[in-house]
Amino acid sequence: MVRVDEWMTAVVLVAHGELDVLQLRQDVPVPQPGAGELLVRVSAAAVNNTDIWTRQGAYGLPGQPDALAGWRGAIAFPRIQGGDIAGTVAAVGSGVSNDLVGRRVLVDPALYRDESAQAPPVGLLGSEADGGFAQYVVVPAAQAYDMADSPLSDEQLACLPVAYGTAMGMLERVELHDGETVLVTGASGGVGLALVQLAAARGATVIAITSRSKADQVSTAGAAHVLARDDNDLASRIRALSPAGLPVVADVVGGRLIEQLLPLLADDGRWVIAGAVAGPVVSFDLRRLYLHNRRLIGSSMHTREHFAKLVQAARTGRISPRIAARYPLAEIHQAQRRFVQGQHAGKIIIRP
């Protein structure tokens, strides 16, 4: 059990900006669980694009794409980032069974609009509430899943919430079926590699786009075909692999790829997008969308139902997250610097 008067080490975001706005502090009060909440001792966390973009204020506002903002708008500083959290229950609030203390858990980091199973997220731990770049974090008891029986390590579990949760949400919303072909862009990143693994586990044929240096890792994750993103003949190669058109595209890149590849989508095809690393503002011929009854689907994270499916996959060991690197909490700057360089394949883990 953790006493109310204890302090913890945490990385605190004090403003939008460069790495200097992330400050390591050892005098942060340990948060106390309220009614229906748990205090989790964090054993592993992980870095995501949302950590970088929130720090930079890179999400923009409606009509103001260059405005400094978090993904849901203004951020209340100071904020402890980190949406990926695995750990052990250290204490419980009122209305929560003491039997949960000591259990290994995976945390669903979404803050949902309402209590329904399909409610969309309207916030995220590490963005709209404090997250896991700390020794302790308070979370709703209903969103801490018992992982005692999972064969995955705590570090592997910490790879799942944001990246694999986002990927699961994309595949559920686009209704990917067994036997379909799906093109995955940005396939070596956290979400991209998760898309490859989850889609292959569903029995889909995965065509993956990535850098040449990461082709082997993406192939090992389950891609049937791996294409280099700088291939001058990329569209022709995709057309050869799926002559009737692509039934599904799962995109985390955006930018010019949309204009380039949208004509390759089959009639009645579905394109789901959950990222814009190559650029958020795009142009394309709308006639290529409506004349072919194609669907363009925006997907932001996951629902409770989606996350429950991810948890079940983790409990059975049907997925095996790839860990690219590990850093102690005190080296958060180095971890984020390596993340931004984009030379890794898989997840970068933070150990408090």
KOLRO-124766 format. One line per field, with one value per residue (C-alpha): y, z, x; residue in three letters. Coordinates in nm, 4 decimals. Last residue first. Layout:
BEGIN
Y <- c(Y | ...)
Z <- c(Z | ...)
X <- c(X | ...)
rest <- c(ALA | ...)
! end
This chain:
BEGIN
Y <- c(0.4137 | 0.1914 | 0.3496 | 0.1249 | 0.2199 | 0.0201 | -0.1547 | -0.0838 | 0.1857 | 0.4456 | 0.7018 | 0.9837 | 1.1070 | 0.7940 | 0.8268 | 1.1824 | 1.0707 | 0.8041 | 1.0324 | 1.2962 | 1.0362 | 0.9262 | 0.9647 | 0.7280 | 0.4461 | 0.3561 | 0.0403 | -0.0177 | -0.1742 | -0.3957 | -0.6028 | -0.6907 | -1.0583 | -1.1147 | -1.4319 | -1.4715 | -1.5780 | -1.3006 | -1.0428 | -1.1341 | -1.1090 | -0.7660 | -0.6490 | -0.7651 | -0.5747 | -0.2674 | -0.2771 | -0.3083 | -0.0197 | 0.1905 | 0.2599 | 0.5323 | 0.7929 | 0.6445 | 0.8465 | 0.6433 | 0.7147 | 0.4938 | 0.4182 | 0.4160 | 0.4307 | 0.7604 | 0.9027 | 0.8726 | 0.9138 | 1.2035 | 1.3733 | 1.4267 | 1.4613 | 1.7287 | 1.6913 | 1.8800 | 1.6618 | 1.5841 | 1.2801 | 1.1826 | 1.2123 | 0.9453 | 0.7327 | 0.6631 | 0.3985 | 0.3440 | 0.1121 | -0.0279 | -0.0237 | -0.0174 | -0.1156 | 0.1300 | 0.1836 | 0.5319 | 0.6329 | 0.5493 | 0.8665 | 1.1236 | 0.9528 | 0.8921 | 1.2674 | 1.3258 | 1.0536 | 0.8276 | 0.6129 | 0.4359 | 0.1066 | 0.0428 | -0.2143 | -0.3885 | -0.2938 | -0.3149 | -0.6062 | -0.6492 | -0.6735 | -0.7659 | -0.6188 | -0.2999 | -0.2623 | -0.2935 | -0.0410 | 0.2114 | 0.1768 | 0.2184 | 0.4923 | 0.2803 | 0.5195 | 0.3509 | 0.0123 | -0.2699 | -0.5683 | -0.8547 | -1.1251 | -0.9095 | -1.1098 | -0.9431 | -1.1212 | -0.9384 | -0.6063 | -0.6848 | -0.7928 | -0.4808 | -0.2379 | -0.1131 | -0.0829 | 0.1673 | 0.0716 | -0.0161 | -0.3379 | -0.5634 | -0.7850 | -1.0822 | -1.1114 | -1.4146 | -1.2218 | -1.2756 | -1.1168 | -0.8052 | -0.7871 | -0.8287 | -0.5880 | -0.3296 | -0.3489 | -0.2873 | 0.0205 | 0.1503 | 0.1429 | 0.2261 | -0.0313 | -0.0429 | 0.3249 | 0.2284 | -0.0941 | -0.2320 | -0.4885 | -0.7970 | -0.9849 | -1.3533 | -1.3067 | -0.9775 | -0.6163 | -0.4205 | -0.0720 | 0.0303 | -0.2915 | -0.2721 | 0.0919 | 0.0418 | -0.2539 | -0.0410 | 0.2410 | -0.0053 | -0.1649 | 0.1707 | 0.3314 | 0.0411 | -0.2339 | -0.1760 | -0.1674 | -0.5304 | -0.6218 | -0.4463 | -0.6149 | -0.9498 | -1.1326 | -1.4847 | -1.3381 | -1.5177 | -1.2424 | -0.9782 | -0.8285 | -0.5325 | -0.1821 | 0.0199 | -0.0590 | 0.0492 | 0.3995 | 0.5048 | 0.6707 | 0.6675 | 0.5765 | 0.5714 | 0.8283 | 0.8546 | 0.6698 | 0.9254 | 1.2373 | 1.3452 | 1.5169 | 1.4245 | 1.1539 | 0.9524 | 1.0212 | 1.2264 | 1.2223 | 0.8544 | 0.7202 | 0.5341 | 0.1903 | -0.0062 | 0.2670 | 0.4543 | 0.7999 | 1.0172 | 0.7947 | 0.8787 | 0.6292 | 0.4898 | 0.1234 | 0.0024 | -0.3405 | -0.5000 | -0.7251 | -0.7803 | -0.6771 | -0.5020 | -0.6250 | -0.8147 | -0.4776 | -0.4525 | -0.1102 | 0.0998 | 0.3455 | 0.3803 | 0.1090 | 0.0755 | -0.0622 | -0.2365 | -0.3611 | -0.2329 | -0.1782 | 0.1672 | 0.3137 | 0.6621 | 0.8489 | 1.2168 | 1.3825 | 1.7273 | 2.0678 | 2.2143 | 2.1799 | 2.1069 | 2.3056 | 2.1195 | 1.7545 | 1.6403 | 1.8880 | 2.2429 | 2.5008 | 2.6541 | 2.5642 | 2.3990 | 2.6920 | 2.6323 | 2.3667 | 2.3636 | 2.2385 | 1.8975 | 1.9891 | 2.1246 | 2.0118 | 1.8156 | 1.6833 | 1.5850 | 1.3999 | 1.2139 | 1.1438 | 0.9828 | 0.7199 | 0.6279 | 0.3334 | 0.2528 | -0.0240 | -0.1177 | 0.1568 | 0.1217 | 0.1518 | 0.3391 | 0.2275 | 0.4169 | 0.3648 | 0.6334 | 0.8224 | 0.6908 | 0.9065 | 1.0592 | 1.0268 | 1.3815 | 1.4924 | 1.5690 | 1.3662 | 1.5727 | 1.5087 | 1.7995 | 1.7785 | 2.1400 | 2.1100 | 1.8538 | 2.1178 | 2.3112 | 2.3099 | 2.3753 | 2.2162 | 1.8470 | 1.6562 | 1.3419 | 1.1684 | 1.0526 | 0.9954 | 1.1448 | 0.9856 | 1.1620 | 0.9599 | 0.6284 | 0.3573 | 0.0000)
Z <- c(-1.4246 | -1.7275 | -2.0658 | -2.3714 | -2.7366 | -2.9580 | -3.2922 | -3.5791 | -3.5072 | -3.7350 | -3.6888 | -3.5672 | -3.3642 | -3.1473 | -3.0846 | -2.9579 | -2.7502 | -2.5768 | -2.5290 | -2.3678 | -2.1515 | -2.0056 | -1.6389 | -1.7017 | -1.7835 | -2.1514 | -2.3522 | -2.7272 | -3.0297 | -2.8510 | -3.0912 | -2.9736 | -2.9864 | -3.0701 | -3.0359 | -2.6799 | -2.5409 | -2.2847 | -2.5319 | -2.7896 | -2.5173 | -2.4180 | -2.7794 | -2.8008 | -2.4791 | -2.6325 | -2.9311 | -2.7085 | -2.4897 | -2.8057 | -2.9908 | -3.1014 | -3.3481 | -3.6764 | -3.9804 | -4.2569 | -4.6313 | -4.8136 | -5.1857 | -5.3861 | -5.7101 | -5.8433 | -5.4887 | -5.4124 | -5.7442 | -5.8110 | -5.4996 | -5.6766 | -5.4084 | -5.1917 | -4.8569 | -4.5318 | -4.2461 | -4.3801 | -4.4030 | -4.0388 | -4.0862 | -3.8712 | -3.8107 | -4.1587 | -4.2837 | -4.6575 | -4.7596 | -5.1060 | -5.2636 | -5.6045 | -5.5401 | -5.4043 | -5.6483 | -5.7417 | -5.3744 | -5.3977 | -5.5200 | -5.3814 | -5.0428 | -5.0524 | -5.0845 | -4.7144 | -4.5071 | -4.3153 | -4.0743 | -4.3411 | -4.3336 | -4.6945 | -4.7695 | -5.0750 | -5.2909 | -5.6633 | -5.8905 | -5.9803 | -5.6171 | -5.6247 | -5.9720 | -5.8753 | -5.5705 | -5.7870 | -6.0361 | -5.7608 | -5.6082 | -5.9335 | -5.8047 | -5.4950 | -5.2052 | -4.9776 | -5.0251 | -5.0581 | -4.8269 | -4.9325 | -4.7123 | -4.4000 | -4.0771 | -3.8187 | -3.9691 | -4.2977 | -4.1145 | -3.9384 | -4.2665 | -4.4547 | -4.2023 | -4.3995 | -4.7196 | -4.5607 | -4.5205 | -4.7190 | -4.6254 | -4.8288 | -4.5789 | -4.6751 | -4.4081 | -4.1836 | -3.8733 | -3.7195 | -4.0322 | -3.9692 | -3.6044 | -3.6778 | -3.9727 | -3.7976 | -3.4884 | -3.7071 | -3.8502 | -3.5126 | -3.3604 | -3.6782 | -3.9268 | -4.1500 | -4.2351 | -4.4821 | -4.4551 | -4.7645 | -4.6827 | -4.8801 | -4.7637 | -4.6648 | -4.3137 | -4.2887 | -4.2191 | -4.0938 | -4.1522 | -3.8024 | -3.6488 | -3.8309 | -3.7357 | -3.3721 | -3.3447 | -3.4853 | -3.2401 | -2.9506 | -3.0835 | -3.0850 | -2.7783 | -2.5389 | -2.6590 | -2.6163 | -2.2369 | -2.2482 | -2.4105 | -2.1352 | -1.8694 | -2.0256 | -2.2448 | -2.1509 | -2.0184 | -1.7215 | -1.4623 | -1.7068 | -1.5039 | -1.7000 | -1.5516 | -1.7241 | -1.4842 | -1.1918 | -1.3355 | -1.3331 | -1.0879 | -1.1861 | -1.0056 | -1.0775 | -1.3509 | -1.7286 | -1.7029 | -1.7497 | -1.6030 | -1.7542 | -2.0803 | -2.2494 | -2.0680 | -2.0090 | -2.3087 | -2.3912 | -2.5798 | -2.6684 | -2.8665 | -2.6909 | -2.8429 | -2.5181 | -2.3625 | -2.0478 | -2.2026 | -2.3933 | -2.3030 | -2.1492 | -2.3121 | -2.1379 | -2.1158 | -1.8515 | -1.8422 | -1.4996 | -1.2731 | -0.9453 | -0.6155 | -0.4797 | -0.6650 | -0.3631 | -0.1922 | -0.3858 | -0.5249 | -0.3843 | -0.2180 | -0.3774 | -0.4316 | -0.3707 | -0.5350 | -0.8421 | -1.0497 | -1.3823 | -1.7510 | -1.8959 | -2.2469 | -2.2414 | -2.1209 | -2.0298 | -1.6878 | -1.7285 | -1.5825 | -1.7645 | -1.8768 | -2.2499 | -2.4887 | -2.7726 | -2.8054 | -2.9838 | -2.7903 | -2.9127 | -3.0637 | -3.3673 | -3.7120 | -3.8489 | -3.7412 | -3.8983 | -3.6406 | -3.4044 | -3.4462 | -3.3450 | -3.3179 | -2.9635 | -2.9592 | -2.6381 | -2.7598 | -3.0931 | -2.9298 | -2.6754 | -2.9425 | -3.1599 | -2.8920 | -2.6267 | -2.3945 | -2.0285 | -1.7997 | -1.4329 | -1.3272 | -0.9730 | -1.0295 | -0.7946 | -0.8642 | -0.9005 | -0.8335 | -0.5659 | -0.5479 | -0.5883 | -0.4416 | -0.6599 | -0.5319 | -0.4836 | -0.7313 | -0.5634 | -0.7787 | -1.0940 | -1.4467 | -1.6708 | -2.0258 | -2.1516 | -2.2426 | -2.5114 | -2.7436 | -2.6948 | -2.5502 | -2.1763 | -1.8378 | -1.9297 | -1.6143 | -1.6018 | -1.2725 | -0.9578 | -0.6606 | -0.3251 | -0.0246 | 0.2062 | 0.1072 | 0.1943 | -0.0686 | 0.0000)
X <- c(0.9997 | 1.0853 | 1.0080 | 0.9741 | 1.0270 | 0.7928 | 0.8416 | 1.0782 | 1.3355 | 1.4966 | 1.2209 | 1.4463 | 1.1477 | 1.1529 | 1.5252 | 1.4779 | 1.1804 | 1.3870 | 1.6873 | 1.4676 | 1.2937 | 1.6284 | 1.5281 | 1.2359 | 1.4778 | 1.5061 | 1.4301 | 1.4536 | 1.2795 | 1.0288 | 0.8147 | 0.4659 | 0.3658 | 0.0005 | -0.2062 | -0.0751 | -0.4126 | -0.4304 | -0.3028 | -0.5689 | -0.8341 | -0.7043 | -0.7268 | -1.0880 | -1.1649 | -1.0019 | -1.2363 | -1.5420 | -1.4297 | -1.3857 | -1.0613 | -0.8205 | -0.9438 | -1.0604 | -1.1648 | -1.3257 | -1.3111 | -1.5609 | -1.5605 | -1.8818 | -1.6809 | -1.8174 | -1.8096 | -1.4389 | -1.2573 | -1.4944 | -1.3588 | -1.0250 | -0.7613 | -0.6059 | -0.4315 | -0.3742 | -0.2474 | 0.1015 | 0.3276 | 0.2672 | -0.1077 | -0.2658 | -0.5721 | -0.7064 | -0.9471 | -0.9958 | -1.2789 | -1.3473 | -1.6952 | -1.5192 | -1.1607 | -0.9017 | -0.6151 | -0.7426 | -0.6882 | -0.3174 | -0.1471 | -0.3916 | -0.3886 | -0.0141 | 0.0411 | -0.0141 | -0.1755 | 0.0636 | -0.1388 | -0.3425 | -0.5307 | -0.6415 | -0.9115 | -1.0589 | -0.7604 | -0.8280 | -0.9093 | -0.5428 | -0.4253 | -0.0555 | -0.0001 | -0.1861 | 0.0372 | 0.3479 | 0.2130 | 0.1366 | 0.4845 | 0.6801 | 0.9102 | 0.9750 | 1.0422 | 0.7859 | 0.9500 | 0.7001 | 0.6494 | 0.4212 | 0.2683 | 0.3048 | 0.2994 | 0.5222 | 0.8245 | 0.7618 | 0.7570 | 1.0841 | 1.2471 | 1.1337 | 1.2775 | 1.5789 | 1.3759 | 1.1391 | 0.7734 | 0.4623 | 0.2829 | 0.0564 | -0.1257 | -0.3401 | -0.6079 | -0.6503 | -0.7509 | -0.4055 | -0.2566 | -0.4668 | -0.3612 | 0.0095 | 0.0218 | -0.1933 | 0.0283 | 0.3340 | 0.1638 | 0.0476 | 0.3960 | 0.5841 | 0.7132 | 0.4041 | 0.3780 | 0.1041 | -0.0941 | -0.2700 | -0.5365 | -0.6358 | -0.9421 | -0.9428 | -1.0766 | -1.2631 | -1.1678 | -1.4686 | -1.3192 | -1.4269 | -1.2949 | -0.9619 | -0.9092 | -1.0099 | -0.7726 | -0.4901 | -0.5612 | -0.5676 | -0.2483 | -0.0694 | -0.2305 | -0.2841 | -0.0478 | 0.3252 | 0.2904 | 0.1807 | 0.5113 | 0.7047 | 0.4898 | 0.5753 | 0.3248 | 0.2105 | -0.1158 | -0.2722 | -0.2206 | -0.3420 | -0.6277 | -0.7613 | -0.7562 | -1.0282 | -1.3136 | -1.0957 | -1.0652 | -0.6977 | -0.4573 | -0.0891 | 0.2317 | 0.6054 | 0.5717 | 0.5570 | 0.2236 | -0.0497 | -0.2057 | -0.5381 | -0.6390 | -0.3113 | -0.1167 | -0.4307 | -0.6496 | -0.9557 | -1.2851 | -1.2718 | -1.5683 | -1.8527 | -1.9123 | -1.9484 | -2.1635 | -2.0569 | -2.0196 | -1.7738 | -1.4799 | -1.1445 | -0.9094 | -0.6012 | -0.7112 | -0.4686 | -0.3043 | -0.2929 | -0.0876 | -0.2703 | -0.1151 | -0.4238 | -0.7336 | -0.8631 | -0.9120 | -1.2395 | -1.3284 | -1.6145 | -1.3810 | -1.0396 | -0.7831 | -0.4105 | -0.0936 | -0.2377 | 0.0538 | 0.1821 | 0.1255 | 0.0636 | 0.0740 | -0.0832 | 0.2249 | 0.2346 | 0.2342 | 0.0772 | 0.1608 | -0.0214 | -0.3830 | -0.3772 | -0.6011 | -0.7712 | -0.8705 | -0.5533 | -0.3409 | -0.3018 | -0.0667 | -0.2417 | -0.1009 | -0.4158 | -0.6358 | -0.9784 | -1.0522 | -0.7514 | -0.3951 | -0.2631 | 0.1058 | 0.1216 | 0.4851 | 0.4445 | 0.1099 | 0.2643 | 0.5524 | 0.3403 | 0.0757 | 0.3405 | 0.3845 | 0.6420 | 0.5942 | 0.5223 | 0.6435 | 0.6231 | 0.3819 | 0.2483 | -0.1247 | -0.3590 | -0.7133 | -1.0405 | -1.4116 | -1.4235 | -1.0961 | -0.7452 | -0.4653 | -0.1963 | 0.1635 | 0.2848 | 0.5537 | 0.8866 | 1.1242 | 1.0900 | 1.2167 | 1.1129 | 0.9783 | 0.9632 | 1.3334 | 1.2477 | 1.0986 | 0.7775 | 0.4280 | 0.4343 | 0.5155 | 0.5273 | 0.6233 | 0.8355 | 0.7650 | 0.9424 | 0.7167 | 0.6264 | 0.4597 | 0.2117 | -0.0953 | 0.0729 | 0.1114 | 0.0000)
rest <- c(PRO | ARG | ILE | ILE | ILE | LYS | GLY | ALA | HIS | GLN | GLY | GLN | VAL | PHE | ARG | ARG | GLN | ALA | GLN | HIS | ILE | GLU | ALA | LEU | PRO | TYR | ARG | ALA | ALA | ILE | ARG | PRO | SER | ILE | ARG | GLY | THR | ARG | ALA | ALA | GLN | VAL | LEU | LYS | ALA | PHE | HIS | GLU | ARG | THR | HIS | MET | SER | SER | GLY | ILE | LEU | ARG | ARG | ASN | HIS | LEU | TYR | LEU | ARG | ARG | LEU | ASP | PHE | SER | VAL | VAL | PRO | GLY | ALA | VAL | ALA | GLY | ALA | ILE | VAL | TRP | ARG | GLY | ASP | ASP | ALA | LEU | LEU | PRO | LEU | LEU | GLN | GLU | ILE | LEU | ARG | GLY | GLY | VAL | VAL | ASP | ALA | VAL | VAL | PRO | LEU | GLY | ALA | PRO | SER | LEU | ALA | ARG | ILE | ARG | SER | ALA | LEU | ASP | ASN | ASP | ASP | ARG | ALA | LEU | VAL | HIS | ALA | ALA | GLY | ALA | THR | SER | VAL | GLN | ASP | ALA | LYS | SER | ARG | SER | THR | ILE | ALA | ILE | VAL | THR | ALA | GLY | ARG | ALA | ALA | ALA | LEU | GLN | VAL | LEU | ALA | LEU | GLY | VAL | GLY | GLY | SER | ALA | GLY | THR | VAL | LEU | VAL | THR | GLU | GLY | ASP | HIS | LEU | GLU | VAL | ARG | GLU | LEU | MET | GLY | MET | ALA | THR | GLY | TYR | ALA | VAL | PRO | LEU | CYS | ALA | LEU | GLN | GLU | ASP | SER | LEU | PRO | SER | ASP | ALA | MET | ASP | TYR | ALA | GLN | ALA | ALA | PRO | VAL | VAL | VAL | TYR | GLN | ALA | PHE | GLY | GLY | ASP | ALA | GLU | SER | GLY | LEU | LEU | GLY | VAL | PRO | PRO | ALA | GLN | ALA | SER | GLU | ASP | ARG | TYR | LEU | ALA | PRO | ASP | VAL | LEU | VAL | ARG | ARG | GLY | VAL | LEU | ASP | ASN | SER | VAL | GLY | SER | GLY | VAL | ALA | ALA | VAL | THR | GLY | ALA | ILE | ASP | GLY | GLY | GLN | ILE | ARG | PRO | PHE | ALA | ILE | ALA | GLY | ARG | TRP | GLY | ALA | LEU | ALA | ASP | PRO | GLN | GLY | PRO | LEU | GLY | TYR | ALA | GLY | GLN | ARG | THR | TRP | ILE | ASP | THR | ASN | ASN | VAL | ALA | ALA | ALA | SER | VAL | ARG | VAL | LEU | LEU | GLU | GLY | ALA | GLY | PRO | GLN | PRO | VAL | PRO | VAL | ASP | GLN | ARG | LEU | GLN | LEU | VAL | ASP | LEU | GLU | GLY | HIS | ALA | VAL | LEU | VAL | VAL | ALA | THR | MET | TRP | GLU | ASP | VAL | ARG | VAL | MET)
! end
